[in-house]
Amino acid sequence: MTSRTPPRLANRLRVARAERDLSQTDLAESVDVSRQTISSIETGQYTPSALLAFRLAAALRVPVAQLFWIEGDER
């Protein structure tokens, strides 16, 4: 029997946020979450809900697929 590692959600949230010169606090306020939530998403410690992923993409004006994808999937 082989052990499978569960898929991991990768993200470019930090890059997209920095490109728009937004702080974690600025982005957090725009999507109504804490700064700690943004930090945890950026470091991979927290996986956002689908709703939050779409809200983040809308706030940054990018497609959600540009921010989040499953590691190992071809992009």
ZADO-1210 file (C-alpha; in nm, 4 decimals, padded with zeros to 6 digits):
<atoms>
<atom x="00.0000" y="00.0000" z="00.0000" code="MET" pos="1"/>
<atom x="00.1375" y="00.3435" z="-00.0915" code="THR" pos="2"/>
<atom x="00.0979" y="00.6564" z="00.1119" code="SER" pos="3"/>
<atom x="-00.0390" y="00.9517" z="-00.0801" code="ARG" pos="4"/>
<atom x="00.0274" y="01.3083" z="00.0198" code="THR" pos="5"/>
<atom x="-00.2922" y="01.5111" z="00.0101" code="PRO" pos="6"/>
<atom x="-00.3025" y="01.7844" z="-00.2527" code="PRO" pos="7"/>
<atom x="-00.1847" y="02.1236" z="-00.1365" code="ARG" pos="8"/>
<atom x="-00.3296" y="02.4561" z="-00.2447" code="LEU" pos="9"/>
<atom x="-00.0533" y="02.6840" z="-00.3671" code="ALA" pos="10"/>
<atom x="-00.0996" y="03.0554" z="-00.4054" code="ASN" pos="11"/>
<atom x="00.0424" y="03.3771" z="-00.5410" code="ARG" pos="12"/>
<atom x="-00.1478" y="03.5990" z="-00.3007" code="LEU" pos="13"/>
<atom x="00.1616" y="03.7707" z="-00.1604" code="ARG" pos="14"/>
<atom x="00.2942" y="03.8495" z="-00.5083" code="VAL" pos="15"/>
<atom x="-00.0402" y="03.9845" z="-00.6328" code="ALA" pos="16"/>
<atom x="-00.0831" y="04.1932" z="-00.3178" code="ARG" pos="17"/>
<atom x="00.2693" y="04.3365" z="-00.3406" code="ALA" pos="18"/>
<atom x="00.2251" y="04.4194" z="-00.7112" code="GLU" pos="19"/>
<atom x="-00.0664" y="04.6409" z="-00.6077" code="ARG" pos="20"/>
<atom x="00.1273" y="04.7948" z="-00.3185" code="ASP" pos="21"/>
<atom x="-00.1265" y="04.6698" z="-00.0636" code="LEU" pos="22"/>
<atom x="-00.0416" y="04.5757" z="00.2920" code="SER" pos="23"/>
<atom x="-00.1860" y="04.2630" z="00.4480" code="GLN" pos="24"/>
<atom x="-00.4071" y="04.4920" z="00.6571" code="THR" pos="25"/>
<atom x="-00.5348" y="04.6787" z="00.3483" code="ASP" pos="26"/>
<atom x="-00.6286" y="04.3554" z="00.1730" code="LEU" pos="27"/>
<atom x="-00.7783" y="04.2037" z="00.4872" code="ALA" pos="28"/>
<atom x="-01.0025" y="04.5056" z="00.5401" code="GLU" pos="29"/>
<atom x="-01.1193" y="04.4967" z="00.1779" code="SER" pos="30"/>
<atom x="-01.2396" y="04.1352" z="00.2115" code="VAL" pos="31"/>
<atom x="-01.3495" y="04.1557" z="00.5767" code="ASP" pos="32"/>
<atom x="-01.1003" y="03.9150" z="00.7353" code="VAL" pos="33"/>
<atom x="-00.8147" y="03.9631" z="00.9812" code="SER" pos="34"/>
<atom x="-00.4591" y="04.0464" z="00.8810" code="ARG" pos="35"/>
<atom x="-00.3598" y="03.7163" z="01.0411" code="GLN" pos="36"/>
<atom x="-00.5876" y="03.5310" z="00.7982" code="THR" pos="37"/>
<atom x="-00.4115" y="03.6922" z="00.5011" code="ILE" pos="38"/>
<atom x="-00.0727" y="03.6069" z="00.6527" code="SER" pos="39"/>
<atom x="-00.1779" y="03.2453" z="00.7117" code="SER" pos="40"/>
<atom x="-00.3027" y="03.2081" z="00.3533" code="ILE" pos="41"/>
<atom x="00.0192" y="03.3557" z="00.2130" code="GLU" pos="42"/>
<atom x="00.2338" y="03.1136" z="00.4127" code="THR" pos="43"/>
<atom x="00.0199" y="02.8101" z="00.3296" code="GLY" pos="44"/>
<atom x="-00.0912" y="02.7569" z="00.6893" code="GLN" pos="45"/>
<atom x="-00.4566" y="02.8204" z="00.6043" code="TYR" pos="46"/>
<atom x="-00.6627" y="02.7230" z="00.3009" code="THR" pos="47"/>
<atom x="-00.9289" y="02.9814" z="00.2191" code="PRO" pos="48"/>
<atom x="-01.2865" y="02.8842" z="00.1458" code="SER" pos="49"/>
<atom x="-01.3989" y="02.9104" z="-00.2156" code="ALA" pos="50"/>
<atom x="-01.5959" y="03.2226" z="-00.1257" code="LEU" pos="51"/>
<atom x="-01.2923" y="03.3915" z="00.0291" code="LEU" pos="52"/>
<atom x="-01.0732" y="03.2907" z="-00.2662" code="ALA" pos="53"/>
<atom x="-01.3173" y="03.4598" z="-00.5036" code="PHE" pos="54"/>
<atom x="-01.3398" y="03.7689" z="-00.2795" code="ARG" pos="55"/>
<atom x="-00.9605" y="03.7955" z="-00.2731" code="LEU" pos="56"/>
<atom x="-00.9415" y="03.7603" z="-00.6509" code="ALA" pos="57"/>
<atom x="-01.2082" y="04.0276" z="-00.6963" code="ALA" pos="58"/>
<atom x="-01.0313" y="04.2638" z="-00.4552" code="ALA" pos="59"/>
<atom x="-00.7056" y="04.2170" z="-00.6474" code="LEU" pos="60"/>
<atom x="-00.8844" y="04.2251" z="-00.9861" code="ARG" pos="61"/>
<atom x="-00.7369" y="03.8980" z="-01.1080" code="VAL" pos="62"/>
<atom x="-00.8901" y="03.5610" z="-01.2000" code="PRO" pos="63"/>
<atom x="-00.9065" y="03.3248" z="-00.9024" code="VAL" pos="64"/>
<atom x="-00.6956" y="03.0712" z="-01.0972" code="ALA" pos="65"/>
<atom x="-00.4160" y="03.3281" z="-01.1099" code="GLN" pos="66"/>
<atom x="-00.4069" y="03.3310" z="-00.7281" code="LEU" pos="67"/>
<atom x="-00.4717" y="02.9675" z="-00.6328" code="PHE" pos="68"/>
<atom x="-00.4060" y="02.6235" z="-00.7834" code="TRP" pos="69"/>
<atom x="-00.3430" y="02.2664" z="-00.6697" code="ILE" pos="70"/>
<atom x="00.0297" y="02.1972" z="-00.6406" code="GLU" pos="71"/>
<atom x="00.1401" y="01.9481" z="-00.9016" code="GLY" pos="72"/>
<atom x="-00.1301" y="02.0446" z="-01.1507" code="ASP" pos="73"/>
<atom x="00.0000" y="02.1819" z="-01.4768" code="GLU" pos="74"/>
<atom x="-00.0565" y="02.5543" z="-01.5107" code="ARG" pos="75"/>
</atoms>
